[in-house]
């Protein structure tokens, strides 16, 4: 499905990013994997079957992103897909939120996506094709108590996605995915009671597997979605649905 295509995945060392790397490798992609943890990146590189390169990069640093793309251009002049998955979580009530943490949050969750999209879109426009997939969150749609700033950072990706889908058309498709609760390390911070309550409130009565999110990302990356752009797709097991 992605045979021979060059794919950049950020936040590739764990969770959704790691699962996406495996899913894309199974579908023939050549991978450019970015994260801050070299050891985990090296483990993934040994696990996957297709050609891959790893890059240790702090995406909150604009200069580091510039250097990242200089390295990528030494490897390939083509870039077919970008998965903007890297993000950090910040949980705090509004009245206890600190400016320093806000800046870290938006530098990673928003500004990094903007800068990566700038560099990537130049490569994609030159070849007149490409797909950018932004990983937002259900919190970016519905909000969440004590997660106002995180929700805002993820909501900003939705507006960015819509705008870029217009600006970069007709050659580059830009879509976003808003996962609900995923079985990653995040849920380990919840009490068993909280986990059960959330499962009960989800119509499908369970959390998502990171592989299910990866398969949705594959849809947007492949020609299966060749006439889809500017779309925000919730993958939440019906959590945001309203019963009438």
PEGIUR-V690572 format. One record per run of one state. SS is the DSSP state (alpha for helix, beta for strand, coil for the rest). FROM is the first residue (numbers start at 1). LEN is the number of residues. If there is no record, write none. Layout:
SS/FROM/LEN, SS/FROM/LEN
This chain:
coil/1/5, beta/6/5, coil/11/4, alpha/15/12, coil/27/3, beta/30/6, coil/36/2, alpha/38/10, coil/48/4, beta/52/5, coil/57/5, alpha/62/14, coil/76/5, beta/81/4, coil/85/9, alpha/94/3, coil/97/2, alpha/99/29, coil/128/2, beta/130/6, coil/136/3, alpha/139/4, coil/143/5, alpha/148/20, coil/168/4, beta/172/8, coil/180/2, beta/182/1, coil/183/2, alpha/185/5, coil/190/2, alpha/192/10, coil/202/6, beta/208/1, coil/209/1, alpha/210/12, coil/222/1, alpha/223/3, coil/226/6, beta/232/4, coil/236/9
